[in-house]
Structure formats: C-alpha cells, structure tokens
Amino acid sequence: MSRDDKIIQKMKQSPRNVRFEEVDRFLKGRGFEVTRPGRGGSHYTYRRADGLKITVARPHGGKKTVNVNTVEQVLEALEL
C-alpha cells in the first residue's frame, strides 16, 4: 500500500487524527502548490493547475490535527 493510499484510508476512517503535515504532503503530491502560505495567519491555500483550490487551516494552540470538516472537504474536492 502506497503512502497516498494510507493517508486516504486514514482520512476516511479516522478524520480526527489527520495531521496538517500529512494533508500538506498529500496535496503537494497531487500537484497542488501553496499560493498563500499563512502570511501572519493560519490558513494555507493550495491551488492546482486546473484551478482547483483548497484552503486548510493549520492547527494552533497545541493541537496537531486539522479540523474534521477540512478533511471531508479535501476528500470531496478530490472525489475520493
């Protein structure tokens, strides 16, 4: 099972345990580039050449995992 397959499985089975770094690596591996890397804020905008855009909020305050709704939006946007 590839790394992408593992993160997809994790996002589907336990979305509360997905770390920002995993989402970041996954999106970059799918052809996304960070177009607005959290300049003073916690939101990162990822854009792909076909125009698809996904915004991910980096967790703060001691949290390590991204919001469950964000994980669901990533899965929905990529039709997984």
matplotlib code that plots the C-alpha trace (Angstrom):
import matplotlib.pyplot as plt

x = [0.0, 1.5, 1.8, -1.1, -3.3, -2.5, -3.4, -6.6, -7.6, -6.7, -8.7, -11.8, -11.6, -10.4, -10.5, -10.0, -6.4, -5.1, -2.2, -1.6, 1.8, 0.0, -2.5, 0.2, 2.4, -0.7, -1.9, 1.6, 1.9, -1.3, 0.0, -1.1, 1.1, 0.8, -0.3, -0.8, 1.3, -0.2, 1.2, 0.6, -2.4, -3.0, -4.8, -2.9, -4.4, -3.5, -4.1, -3.7, -3.0, -6.6, -7.9, -9.0, -8.4, -8.4, -7.9, -6.5, -6.2, -3.0, -3.9, -2.6, -2.9, -1.1, -3.3, -1.7, -4.6, -6.7, -10.4, -12.6, -14.6, -11.4, -10.5, -14.0, -13.7, -10.3, -11.8, -14.9, -12.8, -10.6, -13.6, -12.2]
y = [0.0, 3.4, 6.4, 8.1, 5.1, 5.1, 8.7, 8.4, 5.4, 7.4, 10.4, 8.2, 6.1, 8.5, 12.1, 13.4, 12.1, 13.6, 15.9, 19.1, 17.8, 14.7, 16.9, 19.2, 16.4, 14.7, 17.8, 18.7, 15.1, 15.6, 18.6, 21.4, 24.4, 26.7, 30.0, 31.9, 30.3, 31.6, 35.1, 36.0, 33.7, 30.0, 29.5, 27.9, 28.0, 25.2, 25.6, 23.1, 23.9, 23.1, 25.8, 23.6, 25.5, 24.1, 26.1, 24.3, 25.9, 25.0, 23.9, 26.1, 26.3, 23.0, 21.0, 18.8, 17.7, 19.6, 20.1, 17.2, 19.4, 20.3, 16.6, 16.0, 19.0, 17.6, 14.2, 15.7, 18.1, 15.3, 13.0, 10.3]
z = [0.0, -1.0, 1.3, -0.6, -0.1, 3.6, 4.1, 2.1, 4.3, 7.4, 6.2, 5.6, 8.7, 11.3, 10.1, 13.6, 13.7, 10.4, 11.0, 9.0, 7.7, 6.3, 4.4, 3.2, 1.8, 0.3, -1.5, -2.8, -4.1, -6.0, -7.9, -5.6, -4.8, -1.8, -3.1, 0.1, 2.9, 6.1, 6.0, 9.6, 9.6, 9.9, 6.6, 3.7, 0.2, -2.2, -5.9, -8.7, -12.4, -13.3, -11.0, -8.1, -4.8, -1.2, 1.9, 5.0, 8.4, 10.3, 13.8, 16.6, 20.4, 21.0, 18.6, 15.9, 13.8, 11.2, 11.5, 10.6, 8.2, 6.3, 5.9, 4.5, 2.1, 0.8, 0.1, -1.5, -3.7, -4.9, -5.4, -3.2]

ax = plt.figure().add_subplot(projection="3d")
ax.plot(x, y, z, "-o")
ax.set_aspect("equal")
plt.show()
